[in-house]
Amino acid sequence: MLQPLIKKNDGTAKWLIGILSFVVFAAVVILSRVKLEVNLGFNVHIFAAINAVINSIVSVLLILGLVAAKSGRYERHKGIMFAAIVLSTLFLVSYIAHHLLSGDTKFGGVGGIRYFYFIILITHIFLAAVILPFILYTAYRALVAEWPAHRKIAKITWPIWLYVSVTGVIVYLMISPYYN
C-alpha cells in the first residue's frame, strides 16, 4: 500500500471539506441565476461541449481507476484519480462559465423523451450537488493512507461520481440541439 501524503487531522479535514463543499454549492446556485451579457466573439455553448468532453474523460478515468485499484496498481490508481479530480475541477469552472454566459436553455423534446430527459436531469443535478464532499472525503482517506476507510467510502462515492459524469454527457447530448 502507499504511504500517507498528509498528516491525519480529521477535525480540520471535516471543516475544510464542509466549507469547500458549501462554497462550491453556493457559488453554483447563485451564479446559475446570473447571466452576463457579454459578446466574446464566439459561441459560448462551446463550454457545454467542453463539459461533455471532460465528463466523458472523467467517466473513462473512473473506470480505469477502479480497474487499477482492483488489480493492485495503487500508484496508477492514485494518478488516475488525481487526474479525475483535476478534470472535475476544470469542468466546474467551464460549467459556471457556460451558465454565466449563456443562461438557461429549455428542452424542446416532447412525449416520452421529455420525461426521460427530466428524470436524467433531476437525478444528475441532485447527485452532482451532493457528490463533492464524498469525493473530497474519499480522497482525504487516501491521502492519510486509511485504506479500509478509503475503500468503504469509495464504494459509495465511485458509482455516484460515475453516474454524474455519464449523465452529464447524456444531458448535454439531449439539450445541445436546443442551444441558440
Secondary structure, DSSP 8 states (H G I E B T S, - for coil): ----SS---HHHHHHHHHHHHHHHHHHHHHHTT-------SS-TTHHHHHHHHHHHHHHHHHHHHHHHHHTT-HHHHHHHHHHHHHHHHHHHHHHHHHHHHH--------THHHHHHHHHHHHHHHHHHHHHHHHHHHHHHHHTT-HHHHHHHHHHHHHHHHHHHHHHHHHHHHHGGG--
